[in-house]
Amino acid sequence: MKKIIETANAPAPVGPYNQAIKVDNLLFVSGQIAIIPDTGELVKGEIEAETKQVMDNLQAILNEVGATFENVVKCSVFVKDMNLYSRINAVYATYFDDDTAPARELVEVSNLPKFVNVEISLIAYLKNS
């Protein structure tokens, strides 16, 4: 049975989707962009700040189900410009332990919602569900 997961600590969906869906021990988290949940504003400026907000939004959704980044088994990273890879990766890496980091792909795309530079979605395994 699927369960809708919502938290006010991450941006509300702006379309026909949910922040996350839990099915058995799996959590599927929708792509997050750098929207500040409290204000609905986008983080502007350096890609590092944008990436940090994306990761913080993902963390808020994980927290809602009692999970952490240690539960993450797969991430999908979409970037507008592959030249930003190393700067995005530097921030992303601070959320994971190198030895247990999840599977991942990073793909350059022609555009992203609200014309942001990075969007990340993930799948997590919830051990105690």
N, C-alpha and C positions, 0 to 999 in steps of 0.2 A: 504494500500500500504506500502511496506517495504522500508525503507531508510537506506543505508549504512552510518555508522558513522565512521569517521577516524580523528585522530589527530596525529601530529608529537610529541606530548608531552607524548605519551605512545608508547611502543614497536610496531613495525610493525609486522603484522602477518607473521608467517614462514611456512604457509601452506594454504590450500584452505578454509580459513575462514576469517572473518572480525573482527575488534576490537569490534564492536557493531552493532546491528540492531535495528532500531526504527520502531515500528508498532503501529500506533495510539498513545495512551498515554503510551505505554510500551517501555522500553529500555532493551534489552537483551545484556549483556556485556560478551564477551568471557572470559574464564579463563585467568588470568594474573599471570605471574611468575616474579621473581625479576630481570628482565632485565632493565638496565639503558637505557632509550630511546636515549640519545645523543650518546652513545658509542656502544650500542649493547652488552655490557659486563654484565655478571651476578654478582650480589652482592654476595660476598663470606664472610664467617665468621659466626658470631652469627645469630641465627634464628630471633632475634629481628630486625636486620638490613634487613634481607631478607623479613620479613613480612612487614616492613615499606615500602620497595620499591614496593611490591605487592599492598599495599593499596594506595600508591601515584600514581601508574599506573592506578588503578581503578578510583581514584579521577580525573585524567587528562581526562579520557573518559567521566566521568559525567560532568565535566566542559565544555566539548565541546558542550553539549546540554543545558547548563545553569542549570544543576542540581547539587545537593550536596548529601552527604550521608543521609540526611534527606528524600530524595526521594526513598531510597532503601527499597524494601519490602521483598527481599529474597536474601540470600547469600548461596553459596555452597563452602565449604572449604574442600580441599583435602590435607592430610598430609602424609608424608612418614613414620612418627614415632609418634604414639599417645603420647609418652612420652614428646613430644614438645608442647602438647596442652596448658598447662597453660602459657607458654612463648609466644606462638602465640596469645592466647586469650588476654593477657595483652596489646599487641600492638593493636590488632583488636579493643578492647574496647575503645581505645582513639579516634576512628573515629565515634563513635555512642553515642547517649544519651541513658542511661539505660532504660528510660521510653518509648522510641520510637524505640528501636533497631529492626531490621528486623527479620523475621523468618530465621532460619539457620539450616544447618546440617554440621557436621564436620566428615569426613570419612577418615580412614586410608586406604591407597592404597599401592600396592607393589612398584610402581615407578611413577615418574612424568617426563614431558618433561625436557630435559637437566639435568636430575637427581637432580632437585631442591628438597627442603624439603616441600614447600607449594605452592599451587595454589588456587586462589579464583576467582569465577565468581559471577555475581549478576544480579538481575532484579530490575529495578526502575520504579516507576510510575511518569510520568511527568504531573503535574497538568495543566500546561498551553499550552498543545500541541494540 
